[in-house]
């Protein structure tokens, strides 16, 4: 008996030891996974320098360019006048305010214009990183090409991609041996040289192979043929890379161009112009594929930019049979396809676990916006926020120094981002944008896991950028000139000034326009006018804790008081007087009116899609901590909002968190006749699926007898267009047709597109075809490729026989944001990390079960099989996958065109009168 007991005890002891050892192994693996994949890389922060500093350069080595190459852009306001007395009134106005001479203003604006259009700040490094790491779908060098294997080139770049062709270029019709066999646009030899490519005047950064096997080049790079993209010699393109380079395989061989170790001859840099330069609304190009500089302006935003076709280079239109194309079978394409033309999720790289396509901001009436900031734009800065540059830091803009009080940390500022988070001063808002498009990526990418998330996000510090990035310092020194540039040129585009524009307007003194003024004063001006009556004294609206418009933890009190007053007969009476009568200065109500208050509006009042106001990258200790105000970070929570289930459409209540989340600043209505579709995500007026899905697909397909280029679209592709309903043409009548559709959907909500698969009050982003989450075999680890057969046998629903990863397929009409909004990590102000991990762990079995049943049926033949759709729908339904994903969603609001119901209950005659008045904005 003793021997048996002893044996049992030994077995028990060994079992405990083995379990303990296994427990230690599990703990060790979890600890390793946490520090390798989740924990911030604290020891690396602030220790890396950018390429320019490593080359021994400082901010002083990158002076702003003074060449007047783009002067004909932006309505020609910066063209040097023939005599000193003929400067445009816009220049004279800014000269008077800034206490500068008109010529000083003009030259400063020229420098700012150049910075906006050609300065990339070394971000070619980041965009090369993206090309090598985004699973083979993203490649700006392909976007620049006109190779015969692609369904786009310079000839249809505007129509298909929405990108602006640079004047003085023609399309490549053969490989260029002087540029490594690439099919890049060719410069017209009769045009003057691009001055910014002058390596003697603007010597570039000598790093890697630059200056050895590659030219150093200019720090502005070379023009590419697309406005906003510049070409730089790739410092990694050494002799070994050159020996391996094969341009033909780069265009034709997936096993070659999908190699993440492929070194391209050029890196592509991106300037602000890429997302902001567009056709001049009041002087559109006759041929949008071949604009002249005078047909382009820097401020309207890239309204026609197709993200799904730019960020997923291997796209093609559907054929006449309407069958899905290969790119539709990739979930990354479906993600990008949620962005309507002119919209982009600007947190795509530093992921906040929400898919939020938003419009490229138009920059209008900057001076009026600054005047507005003095009245209602007060914010408090603290900590690293104080490191933002202010107007008073520069002699050029010192006359505007009163916007900043360094003693109190108070700044009067515009709110540029749609959630009003970047309220740190105009220069700080400018500078942050450059980081967000890849400047100082050496440091920026340390603070999060790019594109997919999973690592705890931490702030990039301005102080680190000041110390370690010459590009950052140079950008700071350029942005005062950019401010002068937009103060001077960012003026309203009025329909009356457009070709034949007056014919679309009712006379300003007509009865219908007068009625529209009255309707606007009583129903719209409280949010969409910078000219409103002063608040009653001691009302608590704009005084006490609400002085300067209010901000911080008491802001909801300020807003509620303001909103109650704005609905009062007294407010409306005073507002009507201001709209109908000239002001004390004798000016019309619209003159000098920014047509927005920029007061933050609570989400529960405006009722738009919740995900935009819930953006979290600017919260305390998040990546943009230094670029959002202390008062933003302490905003109180809004009230609960209603969301809808993506299948049943059933409504439920959703309570957003606070600390900055939950508010929108109202959009300016300046030049709104030219900027449709509407809402922050361009969802109103968008003709889905006809326009967004593949409106031109059948006509754009190739003929067997003409393999080189896509057929011309079967519409008149010049302005004025014979097809005014074509939303992709920038002609005056086309813009007005788009405006008409959008404004009527805004004021008549019953006309908005509704989801065909549910009773939800609007539409949701859904997959257009069965689709899979994919990683080509070249992007899977070498170990996985070597064991591809074994892995495919063990998990065929994950691994393909060649080692590629393919999860799915998700069925057609699957709500895309149900997956993309999965909250991998809690925000920094949410402390229950273990609780969140447990929530994910409980969801994991359902998700794994669903994807294992999908079976990885991701071949072209399987995706085209109708049975695949039936099976995928059944799996989603029977596993409860959707409800599981909703349960771990950061933002479970999937209806994208909801909200802004103000004016919906007006009589039809009042709505039409209002529309006629708005056309004059």
WORABEL-V465474 format. One line per field, one symbol per residue. ss: DSSP state (@ for helix, = for strand, . for the rest). psi: psi as a letter, one per 20 degrees, with the letter a starting at -180 (. if undefined). A space follows every 50 residues. Layout:
# WORABEL-V465474
ss->???
psi->???
This chain:
# WORABEL-V465474
ss->.@@@@@@@@@@@@@@@@@@@@@@@@@@@@@@@@@@@@@...@@@...... @@@@....@@@............@@@............@@@@@@@@@@.. .@@@@@@@@@@@@@@@@@.....@@@@@@@@@@......@@@@.=..... ...@@@@@@@@...=...==.....=@@@..=.=.==.......@@@... ..=......=...=...=...==..=..=====.....@@@@@@..@@@@ @@.@@@@........=====..@@@@.==.......=@@@..@@@==... ......@@@@...............@@@@=@@@@@@@.....==...... .......==......@@@@@@@@@@@.===..@@@@@...@@@.@@@@@@ @@@==....===.............@@@@@@@@@@@....@@@@@@@... ...........@@@@@@@.@@@@@@@@@@@@@@@@@@@@.....@@@... @@@@......@@@@@@@@@@@@@.@@@@...............@@@@@@. .@@@@@@@@@@@@@@@..@@@@@@@@@@@@...................= ==@@@@...@@@@...........@@@....@@@......====...... ====........===......@@@...=.....=............@@@@ ..=..=...........=.............@@@@@@@@@@@@@@@@.@@ @............=.=....=====.@@@..@@@@@.@@@@@@@....=. ....======....=@@@@@.=..........@@@@@@@@@@@@@@@@@@ @@@@.....@@@@@.@@@@@@@@@@@@@@.@@@@@@@.=.....=..... .......@@@@@@@@@@@...
psi->ghggggggggggghggggggghghggggghgghghhhgqqmgiipjiqqr hghhjjrrhijmqqqjplhjhirljjhjpprhrijkqqhgghghgggilr qhhhgghghgghggghhipikjihgghhgghiilkjipohhghiqlqiiq jrahhkgghhhjqoppqkqrqpjrqohilkjqmqqppoiiqqqohijoig hmpaooqcipieiqqgaqiiaqqiippipqpqpoiimahghghipohghh hiohhgiioijpoqhqqpqprhhhjhprqohjmqqgohimqrhijqqiii qmijonghiginhmrqqqaiijqqrhhijphhghghiiorpjqqoikggm pjkpompqqppqnqlhghhggghhgjkprpqrcihiipqrhiiphhjhij iiipohgijpqoqrogqhjjhlmjqhhhgghhhhgikiqligggiijrop giahqpprppphhghhhiohhgghggihhhhhghghhgimrqophhiqpj hhiipqqhjrhhhgghgggghhihhhhlpinrqqqqqkijgkrcijqkiq rahjhhggghgghghiiqhgghghggghhhqqrhjjqqhhpjpikqhjpp pqhighkrphhgijpjijrpjahkgijqqhhgijqrqrrqrprqpighjp qrqpoqrckhqjqppqqqjpkihijqrrrijkipipnqigggfmhjgghi qqqhimigqqqqqlqpkqpqqiniioiipkqghgghgggggghhhgimhi iqpqpijrjqmaqqpqqirpqqoqoqhiiqqhghhhkggghhghmiigpr hjiqpopbqqrqjpogihghjpnhqqrhjoimgghgghgghhhghggggg hhhhjkmjrhgghiphhgggggggggghikgghghhhkphnkoioikram jpihjqqhhhghggghghhi.
